[in-house]
Amino acid sequence: MNIINKLKILNTCGSCGLKYDLNNQKVTVVVEDSSHTLLHIQCNNCRAKSLGYIHEEALIGAVGAATYLTELEAGEVGRFLTNHRLTSTDVVSAYKQLFKKL
């Protein structure tokens, strides 16, 4: 599925509700493989940024999509995707830092 067809699935801005201009839209492909695509989309009207996730299941011919409003730039999204996953030790450490008594 090409980028224009993917944008047709994610066709409206989650902030202002206007349809994306499919021929003149600022879109960055953050991650793409055979069945998943993560797009960073900036609305031409209100400048809101969204992450569009599309999952294609070729075996049954299904496509699922979701958009999420974000304040991240396209380059920042990729940086977060490559960071390590949080462990229980990370959570406990953050808790101790947040709630330690002075």
C-alpha positions as CSV (number, residue, x, y, z in Angstrom):
1,M,0.0,0.0,0.0
2,N,1.5,3.3,-1.0
3,I,1.7,6.4,1.2
4,I,-1.3,8.1,-0.4
5,N,-3.5,5.1,0.2
6,K,-2.3,4.9,3.8
7,L,-3.2,8.6,4.3
8,K,-6.7,7.9,2.9
9,I,-7.2,5.6,5.9
10,L,-5.9,8.3,8.3
11,N,-7.8,11.0,6.5
12,T,-8.7,13.7,9.1
13,C,-6.8,15.7,11.7
14,G,-7.5,14.6,15.2
15,S,-7.2,18.2,16.5
16,C,-9.2,20.4,14.0
17,G,-11.1,17.6,12.2
18,L,-10.3,18.8,8.7
19,K,-9.4,16.3,6.0
20,Y,-5.8,16.0,5.1
21,D,-4.7,17.4,1.7
22,L,-3.4,14.1,0.3
23,N,-1.4,15.8,-2.4
24,N,0.2,18.4,-0.1
25,Q,0.7,16.9,3.3
26,K,3.7,16.9,5.5
27,V,4.2,13.2,6.3
28,T,7.3,11.3,7.5
29,V,7.5,7.5,7.5
30,V,9.0,6.7,10.9
31,V,9.0,2.9,10.7
32,E,7.8,0.6,7.9
33,D,7.9,-3.1,7.4
34,S,5.8,-5.6,5.5
35,S,2.8,-5.3,7.8
36,H,3.3,-2.2,10.0
37,T,3.7,1.5,9.3
38,L,4.2,4.4,11.7
39,L,3.7,7.8,10.2
40,H,4.3,11.3,11.6
41,I,1.7,13.7,10.1
42,Q,1.5,17.4,10.6
43,C,-1.8,19.1,9.7
44,N,-1.5,21.9,7.2
45,N,-4.4,23.7,8.7
46,C,-3.8,23.8,12.5
47,R,-0.2,22.5,12.6
48,A,-1.1,19.7,15.0
49,K,1.2,16.7,14.9
50,S,-0.1,13.1,14.9
51,L,1.3,9.6,14.9
52,G,-0.6,7.3,12.5
53,Y,-0.2,3.6,13.0
54,I,-1.4,1.2,10.3
55,H,-1.4,-2.6,10.5
56,E,-2.0,-4.6,7.4
57,E,-2.9,-8.3,7.7
58,A,-2.5,-9.7,4.2
59,L,-3.5,-13.2,5.2
60,I,-7.1,-12.1,5.9
61,G,-7.1,-8.9,3.8
62,A,-7.7,-6.6,6.8
63,V,-6.3,-3.2,7.6
64,G,-6.4,-1.5,11.0
65,A,-5.4,2.1,11.8
66,A,-5.2,4.5,14.7
67,T,-3.9,8.1,15.2
68,Y,-2.5,9.7,18.3
69,L,-2.0,13.4,18.8
70,T,1.6,14.2,19.9
71,E,3.9,17.1,20.5
72,L,6.9,15.1,19.2
73,E,8.7,15.9,16.0
74,A,9.3,13.1,13.6
75,G,13.0,12.7,14.6
76,E,12.1,12.4,18.2
77,V,9.7,9.6,17.6
78,G,12.4,7.4,16.1
79,R,14.7,8.2,19.1
80,F,12.0,6.9,21.6
81,L,11.5,3.8,19.5
82,T,15.2,2.8,19.8
83,N,15.4,3.3,23.6
84,H,15.4,0.3,25.9
85,R,12.2,-0.9,27.6
86,L,11.5,0.1,31.2
87,T,12.2,-2.6,33.7
88,S,10.7,-2.9,37.2
89,T,14.1,-1.7,38.5
90,D,13.7,1.5,36.5
91,V,10.2,2.1,37.9
92,V,11.3,1.5,41.5
93,S,14.3,3.8,41.0
94,A,12.0,6.6,39.6
95,Y,9.6,6.1,42.5
96,K,12.4,6.4,45.1
97,Q,13.7,9.6,43.4
98,L,10.2,11.1,43.3
99,F,9.2,10.3,46.8
100,K,12.4,10.4,48.8
101,K,12.3,12.5,51.9
102,L,14.6,15.5,52.2
